[in-house]
Amino acid sequence: MCEAVLFDFNGTLLPDSPQNEAAWLEFAKTAAGKVLTPAEFQKNVHGKNNRLVLEYLFERPLTKEEALELGEQKEDIYREMVRQTPATQQLMPGAPEFLDELKSRGIPVNIATAAGYGNVRFYFDFFGLERWFDFDTIVYDNGNMNSKPAPDYYLLAAEKIGVNPKTAVIFEDSHSGLAAAKNAGAKKIIALETGNNREELASLGIADVIVPNYFAPEVRGLF
């Protein structure tokens, strides 16, 4: 029986990895003049907060204000892609039903995402996340957070809902996110497949379980 559940958002509750990647690739090319290879994207972008990615792209330290401004330019591209893509007009298959079940059982939940305030506000408005989550407890990139794989996001997400991270189940999809969950001492780590990457996730040796969506028996078995 899980005592609390913490979620990453992008690629975990929302199947938006293609749109997020496309937005970064477009921004990198138009704003920084860089064409990223798949290997470069996986190493330097996937799962990282905006400031780290932007400093990689522009090859210099950025002030908090610069990072937030440039990050919003990229997120404008991304949010329009989400609005226009049928696959990203709804949460991951089985996620609403799973969240409803958690709510009915009184199990505390929270989100720990490397997305910034603008995107989190967009997600709440677009997907009606207030049905399950309290906006004021969400942990997002405010320009001061240590990026995953540091455990800070999950430690704070647990603290904000009054639970011990060692009693929590964490859902993630990226290498850095899974490492952050492990570093936070999660009771159980569940990885969501994105883009047929089961073998890659398995090779990391971090996740206790790898699932394609929230209808998976391993998810239902948490109750």
N, C-alpha and C positions, 0 to 999 in steps of 0.2 A: 504494500500500500504506500503510495507516494504521499508525503506530508506537505510538499509545496512543489510548484513547477515554474521554472524560469525558461524563457524563450529568447533566442535571438529573433530577429524579424525577417530581414532580407534573405531570401532563399530558404528560410525555415518556416515562417508562417505565410509568406507571400512568395509564389514561384516567379520571382522577378530577376533571377540571375542573368538571363540573356539581355534584359533591358538595362540593368545596372552596368553590365559589361559594355554594351553598345554605347551607352551614354559616356562612360569613361573613355572609351576609344575615340569617340567623336570629339570630346573635350580635349583629350591629350593631343590630338592631331591639329585641331583648330587653334587652341589657346597656347599650347606648349611646343607645337611643331614636332611631336614625337609619334611614331607609329609603334605601338606596343605589340610584341609577340605574345602568343599564349603563355609561354613560360614566364615572361616578364610580368604579365598580368597576374598570374597565379602567385608569384613570389612577392610582388610589390604593391598589389592593389586589393586582391580578394580578401575580405575580412578585416582590412585595415581601416582606421578612421581617416577622414578626409585630409586632415592636416599632414599626416605621414605620406599619403599618396601625393598630395600637391607638392610637398617638399621634394619628393622623388622626381616628379615630373619637371619641376622648375629648377632643380639642382641647387637649392639654397634654402636657408631657414626662412620661415615666414612668421610674421607677427600673427597673433590671434585674429586681429581684424582682417588682415589679408587673407588668411585661411578661410574665414567665414564668408568673405565676399566672393572669393574664387570658388569655394565649395557650392555656394548658391547658384553660380552660373552653371556648374555641372548639374546640380539637382533640378534646375529648370528644364534641362534637356531630358533628364530621367523621368520627372513627373509627367511630362507630356507623353512620353513613350508608354508609361503605365496607363494613363487615361485612354490611350488609343489602341491598346492591345487586349483582346478578349481574355487571354489567359491570365492577365494580371488585374482583371476587374473583379476578382474574387480571391479569397484566401486559399491556401493549400487544401487539396481534397481531404475532407474529414476534419479539418481544423475547427470549423464552427461547432460541429457536433461534439468534438472532444472538449472544447472550451465550455460548451453548455453543460457537459457532464461534470467537469471540474467545479463549475459554479454551483451546480445542484448539490454537490457533495461538500461544499464549503471549503474546498482546497485552495489555499492562497496561490495567486499567480502574479507574475510580473514579466516585463520585457527589459532586456539589456541589449541595446542596439548601438552600433557604430554610426547609425544615421543621425543627422542633426535635427534641431528643433523643427525646422520647416518641414522636413519629411515626416516627422512623427505627428505633427499637427495635421498634415495631409492625410496620413493613414487613418487617424481617428475620424476625420471628417468623411473620407471616401469609403471606409469599410465599417464605420460605426463601432469602433473598438471599445467605446465606453460601455458596451453591453457586458464586457468581461474585465476590462482593465481600468484602473484609475490613472488618468493622465499625470497627476502630480507625483506618482511613484515611479513612473517610467524613467529608466536610466538611458540617456542618449549622449551623443558627443556634444558637449558644451564648450569645447575648445580647451578644456583643462584635464580631460581624462587621459590616463595612460591607455594606449591602444591594446586591444587583445593582441597577443596571448597573455598579457598581464591579467590577473584575476579581478582587477578593480571593478569592472562593469558588473560582474556577477556578485561580488561581495556586497557592493552597494545596493544592487537590486534586491538581494535577500534581506539586507538590513532595513530597507525601506518598507518591507511588508512584515517585518518582525519575525523572520525565520532564520534558522541556522543553515548556511549553504550546504553543510554536510548532510542535511536531511532532504535536500532538494534533488529533483530530476531536472536535468538541463537538456534542452533540444537545441542543436546547432547544425550547421552545414559546412563551415569552412575549417581549414586546418588551424588557423589562428584562433578561431572561436572554440573549437574543440579543445585546443591546448589551454585556453582561458578557463573553460569549464573544469578541466582536470586540475589546473593550478588553484582553482577556487575550492577544490575538495568535494565536488559534487558526489552525491550518493550514487547516482546513475547518470550516464551520458548517452543520449540517443542522437544519432546522426541522421539527417534527412538527405536522401539522394537528390542530386541535381545534375541533370545532363548525363545520366548513365555513368556516374562516377563511383559506383559501389566499390569496385576494386581499389580505387585510389583511397577512398575513405578507410577501407579495411586495412590497407597497407600502413596506415598511420598508427594503428594499434592503440587508439585512444578510446573510441566509442565502445560502449558495452553492447549496443545494438545498432544496426543500420536498417532503416525502413524507407519505403518509397513514399508513404503518406501517413496520415493520422488514422486511416482505417485499418492499418496493419495490426495483426493480433498482438504483437509485442506492446503496442500502445494500449490497446484495450486491456491487456494483462496487468497494467499498472494498478487497476482497481481491485 
